[in-house]
Amino acid sequence: MTHQTWHRDGFSISTDRSRLDLAVIHGFLKGSYWAEAIPRDVVERSLTHALVFGLFTHDAAQIGFARAITDRATFAYLGDVFVIEDWRRRGLGAWLVECVMGHPDLQGLRNWFLLTRDAHAFYARFGFEPMPDASRLMVRADPEVYRRGTAG
């Protein structure tokens, strides 16, 4: 598979999974509200089939991440989007989401999904909106699976 890379103001975004720093990704996710206590091996497996996007400084340090879980034909789920705290408020998160949504393999999809607790206004800029009829959406969730250590 051909990797995509974008450059701007000394930063880069790449879909090359060999550039990802699993310690950075796991370190952020295990402290996030949506993946708190997630085991490292689960993070590693979650990257295996996803389309991944690493955000890097000019010296190749990873400072952000996003992934699209997709069949590349009909839908994509945008997940695990983050920029490390020290690098926020520079437009890097918006650029990261723009690159994900602009990826050639993700064009013409019928549905994009994401879950957020606190970034509704941010994602609205990219066309996301609350589910018009949430009664059609079903979920089988186990929010305590990582704490119990039964993930995987």
TAVEN-V77363 format. One record per residue. RES is the residue in three letters. NEAR is the number of other C-alpha atoms within 10 Angstrom. Layout:
# TAVEN-V77363
res->RES near->NEAR
res->RES near->NEAR
This chain:
# TAVEN-V77363
res->MET near->5
res->THR near->6
res->HIS near->9
res->GLN near->13
res->THR near->15
res->TRP near->13
res->HIS near->13
res->ARG near->10
res->ASP near->7
res->GLY near->9
res->PHE near->17
res->SER near->20
res->ILE near->25
res->SER near->22
res->THR near->24
res->ASP near->16
res->ARG near->16
res->SER near->9
res->ARG near->15
res->LEU near->22
res->ASP near->17
res->LEU near->17
res->ALA near->13
res->VAL near->15
res->ILE near->22
res->HIS near->20
res->GLY near->14
res->PHE near->20
res->LEU near->21
res->LYS near->17
res->GLY near->12
res->SER near->14
res->TYR near->10
res->TRP near->15
res->ALA near->18
res->GLU near->15
res->ALA near->19
res->ILE near->21
res->PRO near->18
res->ARG near->16
res->ASP near->12
res->VAL near->13
res->VAL near->17
res->GLU near->13
res->ARG near->11
res->SER near->13
res->LEU near->16
res->THR near->10
res->HIS near->12
res->ALA near->19
res->LEU near->22
res->VAL near->22
res->PHE near->27
res->GLY near->28
res->LEU near->28
res->PHE near->20
res->THR near->16
res->HIS near->12
res->ASP near->9
res->ALA near->14
res->ALA near->15
res->GLN near->23
res->ILE near->22
res->GLY near->27
res->PHE near->27
res->ALA near->24
res->ARG near->22
res->ALA near->25
res->ILE near->18
res->THR near->18
res->ASP near->15
res->ARG near->15
res->ALA near->13
res->THR near->13
res->PHE near->18
res->ALA near->22
res->TYR near->16
res->LEU near->20
res->GLY near->18
res->ASP near->20
res->VAL near->17
res->PHE near->21
res->VAL near->22
res->ILE near->15
res->GLU near->10
res->ASP near->8
res->TRP near->13
res->ARG near->13
res->ARG near->10
res->ARG near->9
res->GLY near->10
res->LEU near->20
res->GLY near->21
res->ALA near->16
res->TRP near->15
res->LEU near->24
res->VAL near->20
res->GLU near->12
res->CYS near->19
res->VAL near->22
res->MET near->17
res->GLY near->11
res->HIS near->14
res->PRO near->11
res->ASP near->14
res->LEU near->20
res->GLN near->13
res->GLY near->11
res->LEU near->14
res->ARG near->10
res->ASN near->10
res->TRP near->17
res->PHE near->15
res->LEU near->15
res->LEU near->13
res->THR near->10
res->ARG near->7
res->ASP near->8
res->ALA near->9
res->HIS near->13
res->ALA near->10
res->PHE near->12
res->TYR near->15
res->ALA near->11
res->ARG near->10
res->PHE near->12
res->GLY near->8
res->PHE near->14
res->GLU near->13
res->PRO near->11
res->MET near->10
res->PRO near->7
res->ASP near->7
res->ALA near->8
res->SER near->7
res->ARG near->7
res->LEU near->7
res->MET near->7
res->VAL near->5
res->ARG near->5
res->ALA near->7
res->ASP near->8
res->PRO near->11
res->GLU near->14
res->VAL near->14
res->TYR near->17
res->ARG near->12
res->ARG near->9
res->GLY near->11
res->THR near->9
res->ALA near->13
res->GLY near->9
